[in-house]
């Protein structure tokens, strides 16, 4: 299953790193600038293999930023792609910002 965030990223944060978790499994990837925080694009994301039917927690976490003290971007959506995501439903959605 692929997990691909749809986010708007400012140019000065191009190449910042993001963690994506599927339960306790974590993968990192570099985000690509989209020309501004309000210009949303689907990022490449990451692939998780051998995902079985069941309840999963998907989390996104900033690993590192290119420009300290500036916003990284705005999250619009998270796309789940693949056979494991067929007929999947979102049970709960929340956001917690840690400073």
C-alpha positions as CSV (number, residue, x, y, z in Angstrom):
1,X,0.0,0.0,0.0
2,X,1.2,3.5,-0.9
3,X,0.6,6.4,1.5
4,X,1.0,9.7,-0.3
5,X,0.3,13.1,1.5
6,X,-1.2,15.9,-0.5
7,X,0.5,19.0,0.8
8,X,1.4,22.5,-0.1
9,X,5.2,23.2,0.5
10,X,6.9,26.5,0.3
11,X,10.0,26.7,-1.9
12,X,12.4,27.2,1.1
13,X,11.4,23.9,2.5
14,X,12.1,21.8,-0.6
15,X,13.9,18.7,0.5
16,X,12.7,18.7,4.1
17,X,12.1,15.2,5.4
18,X,8.8,13.6,6.6
19,X,8.2,10.4,8.5
20,X,5.1,8.4,7.6
21,X,4.1,5.7,10.1
22,X,1.8,2.8,9.6
23,X,1.2,1.6,13.1
24,X,4.8,1.2,14.4
25,X,6.5,0.9,11.0
26,X,8.2,4.1,10.0
27,X,9.5,5.3,6.6
28,X,11.0,8.6,5.6
29,X,11.0,10.6,2.4
30,X,11.9,14.0,1.1
31,X,9.1,16.4,0.4
32,X,9.1,18.5,-2.8
33,X,8.2,22.2,-2.9
34,X,4.9,22.9,-4.6
35,X,5.4,26.7,-5.0
36,X,3.6,27.7,-1.9
37,X,1.6,26.4,1.1
38,X,-1.8,26.9,-0.7
39,X,-0.7,25.0,-3.8
40,X,-1.4,21.4,-2.9
41,X,0.2,18.5,-4.8
42,X,0.3,14.8,-4.1
43,X,3.8,13.9,-3.0
44,X,5.6,10.6,-3.9
45,X,5.1,9.2,-0.4
46,X,6.1,5.7,0.7
47,X,5.2,2.1,0.2
48,X,4.3,-0.4,2.9
49,X,4.3,-4.1,1.9
50,X,2.3,-7.1,3.3
51,X,-0.5,-4.9,4.7
52,X,-3.2,-7.2,6.0
53,X,-6.9,-6.2,6.6
54,X,-7.4,-4.5,9.9
55,X,-7.3,-1.3,11.8
56,X,-4.2,0.9,11.3
57,X,-3.0,4.2,12.6
58,X,-1.4,6.4,10.0
59,X,0.8,9.3,11.3
60,X,2.9,12.0,9.6
61,X,5.8,13.6,11.5
62,X,8.4,16.2,10.4
63,X,11.8,14.6,10.6
64,X,13.9,17.6,9.5
65,X,13.4,21.0,7.9
66,X,15.5,23.0,5.4
67,X,14.5,26.4,6.8
68,X,14.4,26.6,10.6
69,X,11.7,28.9,12.0
70,X,9.5,28.9,8.9
71,X,6.3,26.9,8.2
72,X,6.9,23.7,6.4
73,X,3.6,23.5,4.6
74,X,-0.2,22.7,4.8
75,X,-1.6,19.2,4.7
76,X,-4.7,18.9,2.5
77,X,-5.2,15.1,2.4
78,X,-3.6,11.7,2.7
79,X,-4.0,9.3,-0.1
80,X,-4.0,5.5,0.5
81,X,-3.4,3.6,-2.8
82,X,-3.3,-0.2,-3.4
83,X,-5.2,-3.4,-2.8
84,X,-5.0,-3.0,1.0
85,X,-6.8,0.4,0.7
86,X,-9.8,-0.9,-1.3
87,X,-13.0,-0.3,0.7
88,X,-11.0,1.3,3.5
89,X,-12.7,3.8,5.7
90,X,-11.4,6.6,7.9
91,X,-12.5,6.0,11.5
92,X,-11.0,9.1,13.1
93,X,-8.9,12.0,12.1
94,X,-7.1,14.4,14.4
95,X,-4.0,16.7,14.4
96,X,-1.7,17.4,17.2
97,X,1.0,20.0,16.8
98,X,4.1,19.6,19.0
99,X,6.4,22.5,19.4
